[in-house]
Amino acid sequence: MYAIVEIAGMQLKVENGMKIWVPYMENHDEGEKFTFDRVLLIADDSGIKVGKPLVDGAFIETTLVNHAKGPKLVVFKKRRRTGYNKKRGHRQHYSVLKIDNIKM
């Protein structure tokens, strides 16, 4: 069984027990439980249910595992022949969610 759910403007394919990375969820603690009701599609043994735009009565139960940082990105700017160059780094903050259950 899998579902396509919209979380923070991103559409993600999720299954039970799966861990997903979503944009940083500020002011939330590790171990906190969430439900997301913006389910766009559910596929199970009986078939595929597509929402218009959402599947009625469907929701996803998740648990916040931890907060993490993504990979380091190097931003390098250079203008030729002027001696101008800048090197900066950036790491995006993420929250890791574990999918506990997909319910209709």
Buried (B, 14 or more C-beta within 10 A) or exposed (E): EBBBBBBEEEEBEBEBEEEBEBEEBEEEEEEEEBEBEBBBBBBEEEEEBEBEEBBEEBBBBBBBBEBEEEEEEEEEEEEEEEEEEEEEEEEEEBBBBBBBEBEB
